[in-house]
Amino acid sequence: MEHARIVIIEDREPNRVLLEKFAEFSGHTVVERAATLPQALDTLDSLAQRIANGEIDPPHVYALDGNLEPGRTDCHDARQIYSKMRELGLPGKIVGYGANPLRDHGIPTDHESRKDAGSVIDYIDTL
C-alpha cells in the first residue's frame, strides 16, 4: 500500500521515532502518536470523532506496543486499547510492535514485528 495512514502507540521514544522515520521514508504518514495509556485512549476518542465529522480518513494501521508502562509484560495496555478501538468501531490493521506478541495475550493482530520497524513497513507495503 502506498501512502498508508499510521497510528503509533509506543512508550519508548527511540522506538517511536525510528518507526516514524521508516514510515515517512517509505511514503507513509503518521497521523497520530501516543506514549501512555491515557494518551492512547484520548487519541482513539479524538480519531473516532474526527472520522465521524468527516475531518479525516481512518488510519490504515495501528502499530501497537503491548506495554506502555516500564516493567509490565502482560499486555494490559494493549488489551485496553484494543477494547477501546472495537468500542469506537475504528477500522484498521493492528500490528504488534512490542517485545511480547500481542496474540499471546488475546489481541488479534494482522502482523507481529517484535520491535522491528522495517518489518512493520514491509507489512504495510504489502497491503
C-alpha positions, 0 to 999 in steps of 0.5 A: 500500500502506498501512502498508508495512514499510521497510528503509533502507540509506543512508550519508548521514544527511540522506538517511536521515532525510528518507526516514524522515520521508516514510515515517512521514508517509505511514503507513509504518514503518521497521523497520530502518536501516543506514549501512555495509556491515557494518551492512547485512549484520548487519541482513539476518542479524538480519531473516532470523532474526527472520522465521524465529522468527516475531518479525516480518513481512518488510519490504515494501521495501528502499530501497537506496543503491548506495554506502555508502562516500564516493567509490565509484560502482560499486555494490559495496555494493549488489551485496553486499547484494543477494547477501546478501538472495537468500542469506537468501531475504528477500522484498521490493521493492528500490528504488534510492535512490542517485545511480547506478541500481542496474540499471546495475550488475546489481541488479534493482530494482522502482523507481529514485528517484535520491535522491528520497524522495517518489518512493520513497513514491509507489512504495510507495503504489502497491503 
